[in-house]
Amino acid sequence: MNNVQKTNDNEVYVLGLKEKPKKWFLQKKWWFALLGIPAIVIIILFVLLNNNNNKEVEYFFEPETSNNAISLPNSDTTEVEHGFIETSEIIVNDVPLIIYIPNNAVLSLAIGKPDKTDLKTVFVAQAADIRADNYDIVGEFVLEGKQLAHGTAKKGFCAIVDGTVTIGVGEKTTLLQNAIETGGYFFRQYPLVSDGVIIENKLKNKSIRRALAIKNNQAMMFETVSAESFYDFSQALIDFGVSNAIYLVGSSAYGWYYDGAQQFHEFGIENERMPKNTSYIVWKSLK
């Protein structure tokens, strides 16, 4: 409202002056109040109705959003799914690699080729070497606490004790006895990587290479797509972030795995004439 109030065509009343208002204005003032009450009531009703409409809209959308959020799966509470192998292909230092990563599966060893139709056996690859003369397992080998072979010609080892997988290098390790006492597993192979450092081997030829390795505290298998030397393979593993790794039988050694859709995949060439005591690393589904 302006500071100037018009009273009639000839008179002007200025707010703030000490001049007293005209009596006719005082007599008519209640008319202004009476006319203003309906306007105030209309404004209040408009605001209340508008606020109620807004509340209804919020109420409608909030439960929908909340329900959608609750319906999303929670990785912390979801039941363990059937085990499977996740694969990916990478190139490190011009060395193409296939990575086999187990999910919801536990590592163990087996003697003799496992059943390919067993869906719980989600990964199989040949583990220790076999002597060409008498077909004995090369190096110390423990299966469910029973030591089936001796020898430390190959310094690399893998021990599975109470479900914990340890890959290392050394002629002597207390993990061998631990595996025997706890019904665990143990085998030896060529060492490739120890604490992020390359371990050189005398073999200089090139072939398809495979390794059981630890990366970010998880065991997984690596395989080269092309023939590679031990050194180039080991260096590629290190550059990819592998902390420890031992060799697995490479070249055309046979193995297989089941992916997330439980589809069967093979690698290498199957040989029905393999010795009965051929050993394998095996990932079995937890469920």
C-alpha positions in Angstrom: 0.0 0.0 0.0 1.3 3.5 -0.9 1.9 6.1 1.8 -0.8 8.3 0.2 -4.5 7.5 0.7 -7.1 9.2 -1.4 -10.3 10.1 0.4 -12.2 12.1 -2.2 -11.7 14.1 -5.3 -10.4 17.2 -3.3 -8.7 15.8 -0.2 -5.5 13.7 0.3 -4.5 12.0 3.5 -0.8 11.3 4.0 0.1 8.5 6.5 2.3 9.6 9.2 1.0 13.1 9.6 -0.5 14.2 12.9 -3.7 15.4 11.3 -6.6 13.4 12.6 -8.6 11.3 10.1 -12.0 12.4 9.0 -15.0 11.1 11.0 -16.7 9.6 7.9 -13.6 7.3 7.4 -14.0 6.0 10.9 -17.6 5.4 10.4 -17.0 3.4 7.1 -13.9 1.5 8.3 -15.9 -1.6 9.4 -17.0 -2.0 5.7 -13.4 -2.5 4.6 -12.9 -5.1 7.3 -16.1 -6.8 6.4 -15.1 -7.0 2.7 -11.5 -8.2 3.6 -12.6 -11.2 5.6 -14.0 -13.2 2.6 -10.8 -12.5 0.7 -8.6 -13.7 3.6 -10.7 -16.9 3.9 -10.4 -17.6 0.2 -6.6 -17.2 0.3 -6.3 -19.5 3.3 -8.5 -22.2 1.7 -6.5 -21.9 -1.5 -3.2 -22.4 0.4 -4.6 -25.4 2.4 -6.0 -27.1 -0.7 -2.8 -26.5 -2.6 -0.7 -28.0 0.3 -3.0 -31.0 0.5 -2.6 -31.7 -3.2 1.2 -31.6 -2.8 1.1 -34.0 0.1 -1.0 -36.5 -1.9 1.5 -36.4 -4.8 4.5 -36.9 -2.5 2.7 -39.8 -0.7 2.0 -41.4 -4.1 5.6 -41.3 -5.3 7.5 -42.0 -2.1 6.1 -45.5 -1.4 6.7 -46.4 -5.1 10.3 -45.3 -4.9 10.8 -47.0 -1.5 9.3 -50.3 -2.8 11.6 -50.3 -5.9 14.6 -49.8 -3.6 13.6 -52.7 -1.3 13.1 -55.0 -4.3 16.7 -54.7 -5.5 18.9 -57.7 -4.6 21.3 -57.2 -1.7 24.6 -58.8 -2.2 25.2 -59.1 1.5 22.0 -61.2 2.1 21.4 -63.0 -1.1 21.9 -66.8 -0.9 25.0 -68.2 -2.4 24.4 -69.0 -6.1 25.7 -72.1 -7.9 29.4 -72.0 -8.5 30.7 -71.0 -12.0 33.8 -69.7 -13.7 34.0 -66.2 -15.1 36.4 -65.7 -18.0 37.9 -62.6 -19.5 40.6 -61.9 -22.1 43.4 -59.3 -21.7 46.7 -58.4 -23.3 49.7 -57.6 -21.1 53.0 -56.8 -22.7 51.7 -58.2 -26.0 50.9 -61.5 -24.3 47.2 -62.4 -24.7 45.8 -64.1 -21.6 42.6 -65.8 -20.7 41.7 -65.4 -17.0 39.5 -68.1 -15.3 38.0 -66.7 -12.1 36.0 -69.0 -9.8 32.8 -67.7 -8.2 31.1 -69.5 -5.2 33.5 -72.4 -5.6 36.3 -74.0 -3.4 39.6 -75.3 -4.6 40.8 -78.9 -4.1 42.8 -81.6 -5.9 41.8 -84.8 -7.5 43.6 -87.9 -8.8 42.1 -89.3 -12.1 39.9 -87.3 -14.4 36.7 -86.0 -12.7 33.3 -86.5 -14.1 32.6 -83.9 -16.8 28.8 -84.2 -16.3 29.0 -83.2 -12.7 27.7 -79.7 -12.6 29.2 -79.1 -9.1 32.7 -79.6 -10.6 32.9 -76.2 -12.3 36.6 -76.2 -13.3 39.3 -78.8 -14.0 42.9 -78.4 -15.1 45.9 -80.7 -14.9 48.1 -79.9 -11.9 51.3 -81.8 -11.3 53.6 -83.3 -13.9 53.9 -87.1 -14.5 57.2 -88.9 -14.9 57.6 -90.3 -18.4 59.2 -93.6 -17.2 57.0 -94.8 -14.4 54.1 -92.3 -14.5 54.6 -91.3 -10.9 53.5 -87.8 -9.8 56.5 -85.4 -9.8 57.0 -83.8 -6.4 55.3 -83.9 -3.1 51.6 -84.5 -3.4 48.9 -84.7 -0.7 45.3 -85.6 -1.3 42.8 -85.2 1.6 45.6 -85.6 4.1 47.3 -88.6 2.5 50.8 -88.0 1.0 50.9 -89.9 -2.3 54.3 -88.6 -3.7 57.6 -87.2 -2.4 60.4 -85.1 -3.8 61.3 -81.4 -4.2 62.6 -81.3 -7.7 60.2 -78.4 -8.4 60.4 -75.7 -5.7 57.0 -74.1 -6.3 54.1 -75.4 -4.3 50.4 -74.9 -3.6 48.9 -75.8 -0.3 45.2 -75.9 0.6 44.7 -76.0 4.3 41.3 -75.4 5.9 40.1 -73.8 2.7 43.0 -71.3 2.5 45.0 -71.4 -0.7 48.7 -70.6 -0.4 51.1 -70.5 -3.3 54.9 -70.2 -2.6 58.3 -71.4 -3.4 60.8 -73.4 -1.2 62.2 -76.8 -0.7 60.7 -77.0 2.8 57.5 -75.6 4.2 55.4 -76.3 7.2 52.3 -76.2 5.0 53.1 -79.7 3.8 52.7 -81.2 7.3 49.7 -78.9 7.9 48.0 -80.3 4.8 48.6 -83.8 6.0 47.3 -83.1 9.6 44.2 -81.3 8.5 43.1 -83.5 5.6 44.2 -80.8 3.1 45.9 -80.7 -0.2 49.5 -80.0 -1.5 51.3 -80.3 -4.8 54.5 -79.0 -6.4 55.2 -77.3 -9.8 57.5 -74.8 -11.4 57.5 -71.5 -9.5 56.7 -68.5 -11.6 56.1 -65.5 -9.3 56.9 -65.1 -5.6 55.8 -61.9 -3.8 55.6 -60.0 -7.1 59.1 -61.1 -8.2 59.8 -63.3 -11.2 61.3 -66.7 -10.7 63.4 -67.8 -13.6 63.2 -71.4 -14.9 65.7 -73.3 -17.1 63.1 -74.1 -19.7 63.5 -71.7 -22.6 61.0 -73.1 -25.2 57.7 -71.6 -26.0 54.3 -73.2 -25.5 50.8 -72.6 -24.3 51.3 -71.7 -20.6 49.0 -72.0 -17.7 49.3 -70.9 -14.1 47.5 -71.1 -10.8 48.0 -67.6 -9.3 47.0 -65.3 -6.5 45.7 -61.8 -7.3 44.2 -59.6 -4.7 44.0 -62.6 -2.3 42.0 -64.6 -4.8 43.1 -67.8 -6.5 42.5 -68.0 -10.3 44.0 -69.6 -13.4 45.7 -67.8 -16.3 46.3 -69.3 -19.8 48.1 -67.8 -22.7 46.4 -67.7 -26.1 49.6 -68.1 -28.0 52.9 -70.0 -27.3 55.0 -68.0 -24.8 58.2 -68.4 -22.9 58.2 -68.9 -19.1 59.8 -65.5 -18.7 57.3 -63.6 -20.8 54.4 -65.3 -19.2 55.7 -64.7 -15.7 56.4 -61.0 -16.4 52.9 -60.6 -17.8 51.4 -62.0 -14.7 53.5 -59.6 -12.5 52.5 -56.6 -14.6 48.9 -57.6 -14.3 49.1 -57.6 -10.5 49.7 -61.2 -9.6 51.6 -61.7 -6.3 52.3 -65.4 -6.5 52.0 -68.1 -9.2 53.0 -71.6 -10.0 52.9 -73.4 -13.2 50.2 -75.8 -14.3 50.6 -78.4 -17.1 50.3 -76.4 -20.3 50.5 -77.2 -24.0 47.5 -79.4 -25.0 46.8 -80.6 -21.5 43.0 -81.1 -21.2 40.6 -79.3 -19.0 37.1 -77.8 -18.8 34.8 -75.4 -17.0 31.2 -74.3 -16.5 30.3 -70.7 -17.0 27.5 -68.7 -15.2 24.8 -70.2 -17.5 26.2 -73.7 -16.7 27.4 -74.0 -20.2 30.2 -76.5 -20.7 33.6 -75.3 -22.2 36.8 -77.3 -22.9 40.4 -76.3 -23.5 43.3 -78.4 -24.6 43.0 -81.8 -26.2 41.3 -84.7 -24.4 43.5 -87.8 -24.2 41.8 -91.0 -23.0 45.1 -92.7 -22.4 46.3 -90.4 -19.6 47.7 -92.3 -16.6 45.2 -93.1 -13.8 47.2 -91.0 -11.3 47.1 -87.8 -13.3 46.3 -85.0 -10.9 44.0 -82.0 -11.4 43.1 -78.8 -9.6 39.3 -78.8 -9.2 37.0 -75.9 -8.2 33.7 -77.3 -6.9 30.6 -75.3 -6.4 29.7 -74.4 -2.8 26.0 -75.1 -3.5 
